[in-house]
Amino acid sequence: MTPAMAELSGRFASILGPGGVITDPVRLRTYECDGLTYHRATPAVVVLPETAEQVAAVVRACDETGTPFVARGSGTGLSGGALPRADGVLIVTSRMRRILQVDIENRRAVVEPGVTNLAITEAARPYGYYYAPDPSSQQICSIGGNVAENSGGAHCLKYGFTVNHVLAIELVTPDGEIVQLDAMDPGYDLLGAFIGSEGTLGIATKITVRLSRAPEVVTTLLAAFRNVESGGLAVSAIIGAGIVPAAIEMMDALAIEAAEAAVRCDYPPGAGAVLIVELDGPGAEVAHQFARVERICQESGAFELRVADDPAERAAIWKGRRSAFAAVGRISPAYLVQDGVVPRTALPMVLAGIEELSARYGIRVANVFHAGDGNLHPLVLFDDGEEGAGERAEQVSSEILDLCISYGGSITGEHGVGVDKSRYMPKMFTPEDLDTMQLVRCAFDPKNLSNPGKIFPTPRLCGEAPGVRKGVHPLVASGEAELF
């Protein structure tokens, strides 16, 4: 540790107390990565604040000394968004775990950033309410991390992402000021800009979320198909019929194999793909929609259907899907988790392309995806003990994202850009687009201290002149643009 960092650590200890600062090299390694384990860096110091005021004091110290800092919640992220800086401070919010208010009358809850996603639902459940966004890691992921990544989950098809369920945020700006952002604020949507900014615009210290009323009826259908193509036809037909299920999830044969090995989910033998369709709402509406979904699945080639109405049966159906990411560890020594989005109509072509990549590189790929909104989660399996296997897996992973982009999709649906995907941003956006995004970041963080090195491939330093723009916009030149 440098003398300057040792002095800063002493300052942190006076703010947080000795138990709130970690400098021991062995303990620091606990925080060297998030869920994306192949990007690693050991932070110079870790701090564990318990209040917004402590977070603000730590950030002010970083601002005054020009020290970069990174916020971290539960560390379940999958894009390296919480990757620390070796020359910086890691601000871990795991001790900020209080549910401050459950306000049923106004259908909202106020929580600290370290509260887990599922804990909000558990607090609201006795009143007949729940928190809708549900990432697969909802038992352990923090709401602060969900805000940073704008997390979704299986039910985002019908209910939307985190941004659709956050009403207000208290945050610490990169210069250490505590400010409030509210959905009802006039002017620009700064709350919307902050959600999904991956910690580059500040650190959330208090979050007000919308609670949803538990539906009258929930029915879950498991449909088994001989191949993914048939399952894809069913998905297109269901959405085309005007039905918006709470969730439509699909797993291919390799993902099913992994889930069976891990949790014995007992999906139908011989299935090349399984489709999980969940319907919720008023009883009469669900019954009507279910009859149509059942018929569509049968017409699309489903050879077995299972229906669950009570919570235990539904949990049994979801067991395999919820375990999918971790389950592949049972059938492969190592794997990469990818996250891309394509239009639903492009799913068959993209899946065929992934199969071709798998065959060409000799790398197995297990597919798990939110089929309803085209959000793919290919799991690229490889043996890290085999020479060159890791490089081939990286190449397959990279070309999957290229495939998504080529069909008009995106490099991420809910895992974020972080450090892992920043190099793909120029494939989606022009230099002018990236300059404009960087201007937003600079407005919040002119010193580039808040989670630097994330999202942008080669971040422009604030204060540099943006790229030269030549010529006049065609609408301005023609006189058709209205200036306000």
Sequence and secondary structure as in RCSB ss.txt:
>XXXX:A:sequence
MTPAMAELSGRFASILGPGGVITDPVRLRTYECDGLTYHRATPAVVVLPETAEQVAAVVRACDETGTPFVARGSG
TGLSGGALPRADGVLIVTSRMRRILQVDIENRRAVVEPGVTNLAITEAARPYGYYYAPDPSSQQICSIGGNVAEN
SGGAHCLKYGFTVNHVLAIELVTPDGEIVQLDAMDPGYDLLGAFIGSEGTLGIATKITVRLSRAPEVVTTLLAAF
RNVESGGLAVSAIIGAGIVPAAIEMMDALAIEAAEAAVRCDYPPGAGAVLIVELDGPGAEVAHQFARVERICQES
GAFELRVADDPAERAAIWKGRRSAFAAVGRISPAYLVQDGVVPRTALPMVLAGIEELSARYGIRVANVFHAGDGN
LHPLVLFDDGEEGAGERAEQVSSEILDLCISYGGSITGEHGVGVDKSRYMPKMFTPEDLDTMQLVRCAFDPKNLS
NPGKIFPTPRLCGEAPGVRKGVHPLVASGEAELF
>XXXX:A:secstr
  HHHHHHHHHHHHHH GGGEE  HHHHGGGS  S TTS    SEEE   SHHHHHHHHHHHHHHT  EEEESSS
  SSSTT   TTSEEEE TT   EEEEETTTTEEEE TTSBHHHHHHHHGGGTEE   B TTTTT BHHHHHHHT
  BTTHHHH  GGGTEEEEEEE TTS EEEEETT SSS HHHHHTTSTTSS EEEEEEEE EE  SEEEEEEEEE
SSHHHHHHHHHHHHHTT   SEEEEEEHHHHHHHHHHH     TT SEEEEEEEEESHHHHHHHHHHHHHHHHHT
T SEEEEE SHHHHHHHHHHHHTHHHHGGGT SEEEE  EE  GGGHHHHHHHHHHHHHHHT  EEEEEEGGGTE
EEEEEEE TTSTTHHHHHHHHHHHHHHHHHHTT BS SSS  TTTSGGGHHHHS HHHHHHHHHHHHHH TT  B
STTSS SS   TTS      S  HHHHHT     
